Structure formats: C-alpha cells, structure tokens
Amino acid sequence: MHGITLILLVLGFGGIGWMVARARAARFAKPATAADRPNSLPGQHGWHMAIWIAAPALLFLGIWSAVSPALVRDAVLSTPAAAGLPGPGFERSAILAEARSLALGNAYGAFNQQAEVLAPAYAAAQSRYDWIGTTLAILLAFAGGAFAFTRIRPDYRARTQVERAVMLALLVASLIAILTTLGIFLSLVIESWRFFRIVPVTDFLFGTNWSPQVIRSNDPGATLGAVPLFWGTFFIGAVIAMIVAIPFGLMSAVYLTQYARPGVRKWMKPILEILAGVPTVVYGYFAALTVGPAIRDLAVMLGMPFASSESALAAGLVMGVMIIPFVSSMADDSIAAVPQSMRDGSLAMGATTSETIGKVLLPAALPGVVAGVLLAVSRAIGETMIVVMAASGAASITLNPFDSATTVTKQIVDLLTGEAEFDSPKTLAAFALGLTLFAITFLLNVVALRVVKRYREAYE
C-alpha cells in the first residue's frame, strides 16, 4: 500500500476511535451524584484513544520507511537474478537504483540490461515488504485502540494522559529544531576541521588571493584566501543593500505610522510586505535580466566601456529591495510601540509632526530599528539566488560598485557544484566558508535579539 494512503488510513482509524471513545464516555458524563463525576470529559477520552491508535502506527511507519529499503535490497541480492552483479561498489549501486526505478514505475527503461533483469525481483520484494509493513501498522493501530478502549471508565485520568502526550509532542518538536541546528553546526565543524588540516586558518581568513581553480599542491593556502569573498559579501549585502533598504524601509514605516490614513495603511502595509513573499529566484531573474544590463549601460555612459552586467551594484540594489519589508516591519512595530503620551507631550510643547518624529519617536524607537537592521543584514549576507544569478564569480577587493564582485554564498554554490573530489581542498573550502558565514549570521542574530530584549523591557 502506498505510504501516503496508509498514513491517511491510520489517521482515519484514529478519527473513528475518537468518535467511538467519545460516544462511550458520554454515557457516564452526567452522573447521578457529585461523587460519581467522571475524571475526564468525553472529548478527552476520544483524544486518548485516537492518540493510542495513530501514534504507535505512525511511529512504526517512520521506522519501517527507513529500514525497509535495506531489507528489500538484501532480498533482491539473494535472488538468482542477482548472481551476475558486480561486487560492492558504485556500479552495483547504480544497477540496483535503476532496477528500483523500473520496479516502482519511475522509469521506462534502463541503461544497464541487468537492471531490467532485476526489476521483477525488486518489484516482488518491494510488494512483499510493503504488505508486511501495512499489516504490522494496522495491527499496531488496532492493538493501541483496544488498549485505550479498555481504559474508558469514569475514574480513568484521560485528561492527564492527553496533556502528557501533547507536552511530549511539543518537546519533540523543540528538540527537532535544536538537534537540526546542532547537526548542521557539527557537520560544518567536522568538514571545516578537515579543510584546516590542509590549509592553515591564517591563510584562509587573511589571504587576499582566491583562485580555487589553480590550487597549488605544495601550498593550497596561497590560492584560498577568503578576504575578497568576505569583502564582496560585506560590500554587496551590508553596504549597497542597506543603503537601499534602510532609507526606504524607515521612511515607509514613518509614513505608514504617522502620516497615512487608516484606509491607506490598511492597503499599503500588506502590499509592502508582499515583497517578503516573492521567491528569491524571481529577484535573481529581475537582477540578471533587467537591473544588471541597465547598470552596465549606465556605467558605459559614465566612461567605463568594459563594465559588466554582473556587478556588485546590480546584486546589491535588488537585494536591498528584497529586504525593505524586514526593516519596514521592525521599524513600524517599534514606532507604534512608543507610548502615545510621548507624542502628545511633544506636540503639546509646540513641536511639529516632523520634529516629533525626528527628535522623539525615532530616538525612542531606535533599539527596535537597529534590531531590524541587524536582522536584515544577516538575511542579506546569507542570500544565495540573487548573487548566484546577478553577481560575478570573480573575487576582487574594490570600492567601485560597477566592478564585478562575488560573495561567500556564490562561491559555496560554485565549489559544491563542480567536479572536484569531495576530499579536495577546493570542495572542503565550501564548508569552511559555510562555517564562517554561520558564525557571522549567528552573532548578528544574537546582537539583534539582545537589542530587541532591551527594547521590550523599556516599553512593556
């Protein structure tokens, strides 16, 4: 049975169990005396039974989906059709992958004839283990339902059990987020450690020559200096993008909170925040096909005949437009949170609206505005699609926005999509760049959260 269909079937059993348990518990929901009052409500008994039906079966299906491919593979290798397969290695894995695709109907032909021979055996083994998993999951669902059904009585604390199950689900959800972050960090640290065993840390962090295509075997650190990448990332994401995002974001927030009528604000704020929902690949296309050529033509008019459309200015401008909603939203919330008494007091002293904004509201809302800017910077320096499509791959240290520049994220994509071996310094450099970028964005987010916390303490 298909995995999604089986999950829906288990959830359907859980829904049926909920209705059965609730109906049974409703019989003793109205006691004759206060002493006979049931401990839990009928709905809580229903959720208790639904959890016992669905949770064990779904947990088993998750484990089975991870274990069954290896069992199917072993079953196929034990058949006579697998006698002519090569030894363990890439070739055998490729043949088995083709056979699996044929068996599941994901392919209509194979490059290797042995895959077509193995496809029937693979289909039979897959069907057999699918039925085994389906049967066991259904049995677990019925066993859990039977156990919960026997617990439906007035003195049973179904409410406590349901609350514990919900708390466990919340704990698991929290741990998944924490463990995922920890796993990402550890993978970066381990691979970066392998890289720094080949290339000294000082050469990587302070070197000014980035040429991974011409790595020297005797001195790889001489061509893997990441300073041009750090400068390009800072120049595009923290300078050019912020020159665009901070003024426009801040002015839009001031207009929407102080000058716009309620009807205008009702429409303008959602329209502005639509920018945050536009896929970054769309911004990348816009930068590569529209903004980049326009900036190149401008550079030619200014006397730069060899200007390229892949410039730092093109990527930075579009990136700044993308993060305007981040700055605007934080500034809007910060200005709106300033006590009304401060506005009224300033206006009562004879200050104009513009003077009140510049000398009272913005200074009072400055911590929240700064936090929004820091979060926007961390978002900008981690952006990938815009710089991949609009920025250049040439690493250089320049102050001219019309020149080509590259970023850390652009180089990570280039390094991991090449044909170099995984253990080569060129490929491992991507993990070192990722670790550095992770550390920078982490520190920016920590600073921003501390600023926000201080801001909230001041006005709550």
VEXDOSE-983410 format. One record per residue (C-alpha): x, y, z. Coordinates in steps of 0.2 Angstrom, whole numbers, padded with zeros to 4 digits, always signed. Layout:
# VEXDOSE-983410
XYZ...
END
This chain:
# VEXDOSE-983410
+0000+0000+0000+0006+0017-0004+0014+0027+0011+0003+0042+0010-0013+0031+0008-0008+0021+0023-0005+0036+0034-0022+0043+0029-0029+0026+0033-0021+0026+0051-0027+0044+0054-0045+0038+0048-0044+0024+0061-0039+0037+0074-0054+0048+0069-0066+0033+0071-0058+0028+0088-0061+0046+0093-0079+0045+0089-0081+0028+0097-0072+0033+0114-0081+0049+0115-0098+0041+0112-0094+0028+0126-0088+0041+0138-0103+0051+0135-0114+0038+0144-0106+0042+0161-0104+0061+0158-0119+0065+0168-0118+0057+0185-0132+0055+0197-0122+0062+0211-0107+0073+0213-0097+0059+0220-0099+0049+0203-0092+0063+0192-0080+0057+0179-0062+0062+0180-0061+0067+0161-0073+0074+0148-0079+0063+0134-0068+0073+0121-0053+0069+0132-0056+0051+0131-0059+0052+0112-0042+0060+0110-0034+0047+0122-0040+0033+0111-0035+0042+0094-0018+0045+0101-0016+0027+0105-0022+0022+0088-0012+0034+0077+0004+0037+0087+0012+0019+0088+0007+0015+0070+0014+0031+0063+0030+0029+0073+0032+0011+0066+0029+0018+0049+0043+0031+0051+0055+0017+0057+0049+0005+0043+0052+0018+0029+0070+0019+0035+0073+0000+0037+0063-0007+0023+0074-0001+0008+0089-0011+0015+0078-0026+0018+0072-0025+0000+0089-0023-0006+0095-0039+0003+0081-0049-0003+0085-0044-0021+0103-0048-0019+0098-0065-0013+0088-0070-0028+0096-0080-0043+0094-0065-0054+0107-0055-0044+0120-0069-0047+0129-0059-0061+0130-0042-0052+0147-0034-0050+0155-0033-0032+0150-0020-0020+0153-0003-0027+0146+0012-0037+0142+0001-0052+0131-0011-0042+0123+0003-0033+0119+0011-0050+0111-0005-0056+0101-0008-0041+0095+0010-0042+0089+0008-0060+0080-0008-0055+0071+0001-0041+0066+0015-0053+0059+0002-0065+0050-0008-0052+0042+0007-0045+0037+0014-0062+0048+0029-0061+0057+0025-0077+0053+0017-0093+0070+0010-0097+0087+0007-0091+0105+0009-0097+0110-0007-0090+0102-0024-0095+0105-0031-0078+0093-0018-0071+0079-0024-0082+0083-0042-0076+0082-0037-0058+0067-0026-0059+0054-0040-0057+0063-0047-0042+0064-0029-0035+0045-0027-0038+0041-0043-0029+0052-0039-0014+0045-0022-0013+0027-0028-0013+0031-0041+0000+0039-0029+0012+0025-0016+0009+0012-0028+0014+0022-0033+0029+0023-0015+0034+0005-0012+0031-0001-0027+0041+0010-0023+0056+0005-0005+0056-0014-0009+0055-0011-0022+0069-0002-0009+0080-0017+0003+0077-0030-0010+0082-0019-0015+0097-0017+0003+0103-0036+0006+0100-0040-0010+0110-0029-0004+0125-0037+0013+0125-0054+0006+0124-0052-0004+0140-0047+0012+0149-0063+0021+0146-0071+0022+0163-0076+0036+0174-0061+0036+0186-0048+0035+0172-0037+0051+0170-0038+0053+0151-0035+0071+0153-0019+0069+0161-0013+0056+0148-0018+0068+0134-0009+0083+0141+0007+0072+0144+0006+0067+0125+0004+0085+0120+0019+0090+0130+0029+0076+0123+0024+0081+0106+0029+0099+0109+0046+0093+0117+0050+0083+0102+0046+0097+0090+0058+0108+0100+0071+0095+0100+0070+0093+0082+0074+0111+0079+0088+0111+0091+0095+0095+0085+0094+0100+0067+0104+0116+0071+0116+0106+0081+0118+0094+0067+0121+0107+0054+0134+0115+0065+0143+0099+0069+0144+0094+0050+0151+0111+0046+0164+0110+0060+0170+0092+0056+0172+0096+0037+0180+0113+0041+0192+0104+0053+0197+0093+0038+0200+0108+0027+0210+0117+0040+0222+0102+0042+0226+0105+0024+0225+0124+0023+0231+0135+0038+0217+0145+0046+0228+0161+0045+0230+0159+0026+0211+0156+0024+0205+0170+0035+0218+0183+0030+0223+0178+0012+0219+0190-0002+0220+0178-0016+0205+0167-0020+0208+0156-0035+0201+0138-0031+0203+0133-0050+0223+0134-0048+0226+0126-0031+0244+0123-0028+0248+0106-0022+0263+0112-0012+0254+0127-0005+0235+0126-0006+0233+0141+0006+0241+0153-0007+0225+0152-0018+0212+0150-0005+0212+0167+0004+0194+0172+0008+0196+0190+0011+0190+0195-0006+0174+0184-0003+0171+0192+0014+0173+0210+0007+0161+0206-0008+0149+0199+0005+0150+0214+0016+0150+0226+0001+0135+0219-0008+0125+0214+0007+0129+0226+0021+0133+0242+0011+0124+0243-0005+0109+0233+0000+0107+0243+0017+0109+0260+0008+0093+0255-0002+0084+0246+0012+0087+0257+0027+0081+0274+0020+0066+0266+0010+0061+0254+0024+0062+0268+0038+0053+0281+0028+0039+0269+0023+0037+0264+0042+0036+0283+0047+0024+0287+0033+0013+0272+0037+0013+0275+0056+0012+0294+0056+0005+0301+0040-0005+0288+0031-0024+0287+0034-0031+0271+0041-0038+0266+0024-0022+0269+0016-0012+0260+0029-0024+0245+0028-0019+0243+0010-0001+0249+0009+0006+0238+0023+0001+0221+0016+0007+0227-0002+0024+0232+0005+0025+0215+0014+0021+0206-0002+0040+0209-0006+0045+0197+0008+0035+0183+0000+0042+0185-0018+0054+0170-0021+0072+0175-0022+0074+0167-0039+0062+0180-0046+0073+0193-0039+0088+0185-0046+0080+0185-0064+0075+0203-0062+0093+0207-0057+0101+0197-0071+0089+0202-0085+0084+0220-0081+0094+0228-0067+0111+0222-0072+0110+0227-0091+0103+0244-0086+0118+0247-0074+0130+0241-0087+0123+0254-0099+0124+0267-0086+0142+0263-0082+0146+0264-0101+0138+0282-0101+0149+0287-0087+0165+0282-0096+0168+0263-0091+0167+0254-0108+0172+0237-0101+0158+0237-0087+0150+0221-0084+0131+0217-0081+0137+0206-0067+0141+0220-0055+0141+0222-0036+0128+0237-0038+0116+0226-0048+0115+0212-0034+0116+0225-0020+0101+0235-0027+0090+0221-0029+0095+0213-0013+0091+0230-0004+0073+0230-0012+0070+0212-0006+0074+0216+0012+0065+0233+0013+0050+0223+0022+0062+0217+0036+0067+0235+0040+0050+0242+0037+0041+0229+0048+0053+0231+0063+0053+0250+0062+0034+0250+0060+0032+0240+0076+0045+0250+0086+0037+0267+0081+0020+0261+0085+0026+0254+0102+0031+0271+0108+0019+0277+0121+0006+0289+0115+0010+0301+0129+0027+0305+0122+0019+0310+0105+0006+0320+0114+0019+0329+0125+0030+0334+0111+0015+0341+0101+0008+0350+0116+0025+0359+0118+0023+0366+0101+0034+0354+0090+0028+0350+0073+0024+0332+0067+0041+0331+0058+0050+0337+0074+0041+0325+0085+0046+0311+0073+0064+0316+0072+0068+0321+0090+0055+0310+0100+0049+0295+0091+0064+0289+0081+0076+0291+0096+0064+0281+0107+0061+0268+0094+0080+0267+0089+0083+0250+0098+0069+0241+0088+0075+0249+0072+0093+0244+0075+0087+0226+0078+0078+0226+0062+0093+0232+0053+0104+0219+0060+0091+0205+0056+0090+0212+0038+0109+0212+0037+0110+0194+0042+0097+0190+0029+0106+0199+0016+0123+0191+0018+0116+0174+0018+0106+0177+0002+0111+0165-0012+0100+0166-0028+0102+0184-0031+0121+0184-0030+0121+0167-0040+0112+0175-0054+0117+0193-0054+0135+0194-0045+0151+0189-0053+0162+0174-0049+0177+0185-0049+0184+0188-0032+0191+0206-0030+0193+0219-0017+0186+0235-0024+0176+0250-0019+0169+0253-0036+0151+0247-0036+0151+0245-0055+0165+0232-0054+0162+0213-0053+0162+0206-0035+0157+0189-0028+0151+0183-0011+0153+0168+0001+0136+0160-0004+0140+0162-0023+0157+0153-0020+0149+0139-0010+0137+0135-0024+0151+0135-0037+0163+0124-0026+0149+0111-0022+0143+0110-0040+0159+0107-0048+0168+0090-0052+0181+0091-0039+0183+0076-0027+0175+0078-0011+0191+0077-0001+0200+0090-0011+0204+0107-0003+0193+0115-0016+0177+0106-0011+0181+0107+0008+0183+0125+0007+0164+0127+0004+0162+0120+0022+0174+0132+0029+0165+0146+0021+0149+0140+0027+0155+0139+0045+0162+0157+0044+0145+0163+0037+0136+0153+0050+0146+0161+0064+0143+0179+0057+0125+0177+0055+0123+0169+0072+0132+0184+0080+0121+0196+0071+0106+0187+0077+0112+0186+0095+0115+0205+0095+0099+0209+0087+0089+0198+0099+0098+0207+0114+0093+0224+0107+0075+0218+0105+0075+0211+0123+0082+0228+0130+0069+0237+0119+0054+0227+0126+0060+0229+0144+0059+0248+0141+0042+0249+0135+0032+0234+0141
END
